[in-house]
C-alpha cells in the first residue's frame, strides 16, 4: 500500500515538472525606441544684395563701376526705316539722339558709356555730318556703316576715331550680316555689330579709350528730375514728317516715358522690350536741304543756341539749349538761365525744325 502511494506521488510530481518545463514563456516586451538627440537646423542665410557700384555714369547720373567713369562713350548709328524694325540694342543706350535725315526719315545715334553686357547692335547705317558733331561733342568713338561724301570728308579732317562697317580697314571685322534679318529684310538693313566685338577692337589699342585730362560732361542729375513749375505732359506726340511720328507716354510705375513709333510700341529686338527714357528733350534748330544735293541730304545746325522743351515725370517746361562748337557737349538751361537738372536715367533727345515739325502735349 505504501509502495503504491509513493508511486502515484512520483508520477504526479514528474507530470507537473514536465508541464512546467514545456510551458510557453510570455514574450519579453520590445525595448523602447531610443529618441534621437535633437539636431539644431541653422536657417538658410539670406543673400545680401550686391552693393551699388561706387562710380557714377556721367551720361545718366546712375551708379556704375568706377573703371568706366572716364571712358570715352561709344556712339552708334541706328537705321530707323520702318522696314528695318526692330532695332537691336537701342534700349540699352544712355542717350538716344533722333534727327531727321533725307526723304523725311529719321535715324538714331545711340550713346553708350559702357558696352558691358550689351549684345547685338543694329542695324547700322551711314554717317552724316551732324551725327558726327553730336558724337564729337561727347568725345565719343563713332560707329557707322558708310557715309555721305561730306561726312567722310569731316571724319578725315576732324580726325574722328571711327569704326566703319562699309569702307573700314581692320575695324570692318567687327561687323557682320545678321542671318535672321536676311530672311525677311533687304540687304541694306542687315549689318550689325555687338558690344563685345567693339570692346575687343578697342582693347587692341586702336584708339584712345579714356577722356583726355580735364574733360567734363558737366550735366547734373537728381533722383527726381520732374520740373517744379512744369505743366502736365502725360503724352507727347512729335510729328517729325508725314513719314515719322513719335509718341512718348509717361508711365508712372517706371517713372519713364514709353516710346512708340509707326503706330506701335518702339521695341528693341534684342531685349524684347519697349524703348523708354526718364528724360525727353525736344531741341528746336534749323534743318534744311543741302543746295544741289541730288539725294536731298540735310544740313542740321547743332551749334549756337535755340529753344526747346524738357519732359520728365509727366511734366514739361520750356528750356534753352546751347553749344559753343562741335567739340562741346550740349548745355541745357531753364529760360531764366538756371542750369537744367535731369532725372537720373536715360535721355531721348530729338532735334527738330519747328517750321517743318510740330508736337502736341496732353
C-alpha angles and dihedrals in degrees: 000000000000091000090053094051091050091052092051091049091050092050093050092048093051091047092054092046093051091047090052093050095048098043122117118260120225109249115251113246114258115259116265111261112254115245109234115235115264114263118211111226113209114220118250109264113250108234113240116233116257110265116251114259113264095229132077129231104234091209097052109016089234125129117272139162109288093232090068098048097090097036119120107250122238118239116203127195111228125198110230104184113134089238090056096058134156103052116208125232097355094121090066094060117114091213128020117197114194117193133168119257131189121307096027095292127124134216132201130229107204115199120203122189089193131017093202109135091002110136130186117356126197166313088270120211140186132290129254125188096250094052088051089051091053090051095047090050087065094041085242132167106242125225119192144138111236125319148210118287090255091049092054090048091052093047089056100040095043091044092230115186101233143161115218124198095194110036100016130128119216088342090069087076092074091067131073141169111259108235094208093052090048089063093064108015141064115266093252091063097054106072112114141162133186141229090247095052092049091048091051090052093048092046088061089069101248094139142016104270101189130065116261115257111282097025114138129174090201102197115142125217138193133195088248115029096178106138109247095219096035128134124232114284109166094149129021125189119197115197101200096168139327086276101049132042123168126201125199114193119187114234110199093195093062098026090231140104114253111218128221131180137173089025097301142067114299100241132194106223093205097054098025090226137116119264111247140171136197091211126042120186129184112198117195115216143142119287121179140158114260108250112253096006106141092204094053094242117178139238113215122188112227099166134065115038143292147160126279148161129245123207124192135144093007092302134100136205133180115253142178124234127200140176127183098205142335092279093056126084121242114268123210127201138169115252090265090058097257111142111256117245115212126207116256106267143054125331132216112203122190120193110205142165110230089210092066104018132052139179138206129207128207 
